[in-house]
Amino acid sequence: MTPRDFQVRPTVEDDWPQVKALRLEMLADTPLAYLETLDTAREHPDDFWRARAGGGWREDGINLVAIAGDGRWLGTMACRMFDGGVEPYLVGVYVAPGARGSAAGVTDALLSAIEEWASTKASGLLLDVHEDNAAARRAYAKRGFVETGRTIPYPLDPRSRELQMRKSLP
């Protein structure tokens, strides 16, 4: 797969069935990477998914998706400015197994668009990653994120930790 094989764009309300399907896929694939369980996500009504999809481009956040030429959703990333936060947070990161890796370009294309948006808000981009998610930690480090030393309990299991990582933006 090359960058020409897909497009990156913000989600829109009409995307809600695909947003829901991809979220359920994410939670089934890598449950410790998210702050929601698969069972909880399955219980959300359609209006929840419509609202989530409709938040593709806002002043305080962006939801992006990578879509293959054949219509398959390959991945997603979101970024939010949380109340009181100085720097935006990267959240909801997922790339489907067949679209992972540097050669595919999906992760880098999504992250580049996120960084472009985030750089209009601050000089850095933050994220929290589960301490046991070594693959994600490596992927983020490869893309310039460094651990800040800040940790928080993982909300779904406070016995484990989430590690904060930060990337400086131009």
C-alpha positions in Angstrom: 0.0 0.0 0.0 1.2 3.5 -0.8 -0.1 6.9 0.2 -1.8 7.1 -3.1 -4.0 4.1 -2.2 -6.0 6.0 0.5 -7.3 9.4 1.5 -7.3 11.1 4.9 -10.2 13.3 5.8 -12.3 14.4 8.8 -15.3 12.3 9.7 -18.8 13.6 9.1 -22.1 12.6 10.7 -23.1 10.3 7.8 -20.0 8.2 8.5 -21.5 7.0 11.8 -21.9 3.3 10.7 -18.3 3.2 9.7 -17.1 5.1 12.8 -19.0 2.6 15.0 -17.7 -0.4 13.1 -14.1 0.8 13.3 -14.4 1.6 17.0 -15.7 -1.9 17.7 -12.8 -3.3 15.7 -10.3 -1.2 17.6 -11.6 -2.3 21.0 -11.6 -6.0 19.9 -8.1 -5.7 18.5 -6.3 -3.8 21.2 -8.5 -3.4 24.3 -5.8 -2.0 26.6 -5.2 0.9 24.2 -8.5 2.6 24.9 -10.5 3.9 27.8 -13.7 2.1 26.9 -14.6 -1.6 26.8 -16.0 -3.4 23.8 -19.2 -4.2 25.8 -19.7 -0.5 26.7 -19.2 0.6 23.1 -21.7 -1.9 21.9 -24.4 -0.4 24.1 -24.1 3.1 22.7 -27.2 4.2 20.7 -27.0 5.3 17.1 -27.3 9.0 18.2 -24.0 8.6 20.1 -22.3 7.4 17.0 -23.8 10.1 14.8 -22.5 12.8 17.2 -19.1 11.2 17.4 -18.8 11.0 13.6 -20.1 14.6 13.3 -17.2 15.9 15.3 -14.7 15.5 12.5 -13.5 19.1 12.5 -14.1 21.5 15.4 -12.3 24.3 17.2 -11.3 22.0 20.1 -10.7 18.8 18.2 -10.4 16.8 15.0 -11.4 13.2 14.1 -9.6 11.8 11.1 -10.0 8.6 9.1 -7.9 7.0 6.4 -10.1 5.4 3.7 -8.8 3.0 0.9 -9.8 3.6 -2.7 -12.2 0.6 -2.4 -13.9 2.3 0.6 -12.3 0.2 3.4 -11.6 2.2 6.5 -7.9 1.7 7.3 -7.4 3.7 10.4 -8.3 6.7 12.6 -6.8 9.2 14.9 -8.3 12.0 16.9 -6.9 15.0 18.7 -8.5 17.1 21.5 -7.9 20.2 23.4 -9.2 19.2 26.9 -10.5 21.9 29.3 -7.7 23.6 31.0 -5.1 21.8 28.8 -2.3 23.8 27.3 -1.4 21.2 24.6 -3.7 19.0 22.6 -3.9 15.2 23.2 -3.7 12.5 20.5 -6.5 10.0 21.2 -8.3 7.1 19.6 -5.3 5.9 17.5 -5.9 2.8 15.4 -4.6 1.4 12.2 -6.1 -1.9 10.9 -3.6 -4.8 10.9 -3.3 -5.0 7.1 -2.5 -1.2 6.9 0.2 -1.1 9.6 3.8 -0.4 9.2 5.9 2.4 7.7 5.6 1.1 4.2 1.8 1.4 4.2 2.0 5.1 5.2 -1.3 5.2 6.9 0.0 5.9 10.4 2.3 8.7 9.1 -0.4 10.3 6.9 -2.9 10.4 9.8 -0.3 11.7 12.2 0.9 14.3 9.8 -2.6 15.7 9.5 -3.1 15.6 13.3 0.2 17.5 13.8 -0.8 20.1 11.2 -4.0 20.8 13.2 -2.3 20.6 16.6 0.5 23.0 15.6 -2.1 25.7 15.2 -3.0 25.2 18.9 0.4 24.6 20.7 4.0 23.8 20.4 3.6 20.1 21.5 1.3 17.1 21.1 0.6 14.8 24.1 -0.6 11.3 24.4 -1.1 8.6 27.0 -0.1 5.0 26.2 -0.6 1.9 28.4 2.6 0.7 29.9 2.1 -2.8 28.5 1.5 -1.6 24.9 5.1 -1.9 23.8 4.2 -1.8 20.0 2.5 1.5 20.4 5.3 2.9 22.5 7.8 1.9 19.9 5.7 3.4 17.1 5.3 6.7 18.9 9.0 6.9 19.8 9.9 6.2 16.1 7.8 9.3 15.2 9.4 11.6 17.7 7.4 11.2 20.9 9.4 10.9 24.2 8.2 9.9 27.6 7.7 12.8 29.9 7.9 10.9 33.2 4.3 11.6 34.0 2.1 8.6 34.6 -1.5 8.1 35.6 -3.5 5.0 36.7 -5.1 3.3 33.7 -8.8 4.1 34.2 -10.1 0.5 33.4 -7.5 -1.1 35.7 -5.9 1.3 38.2 -3.3 -1.4 39.1 -1.6 -0.6 35.7 -0.3 2.8 34.4 -0.6 5.0 31.4 2.6 6.8 30.4 2.5 10.3 29.0 4.5 11.0 25.8 5.1 14.3 24.1 6.2 15.4 20.7 7.5 18.9 20.0 5.8 20.5 17.0 7.3 23.1 14.6 
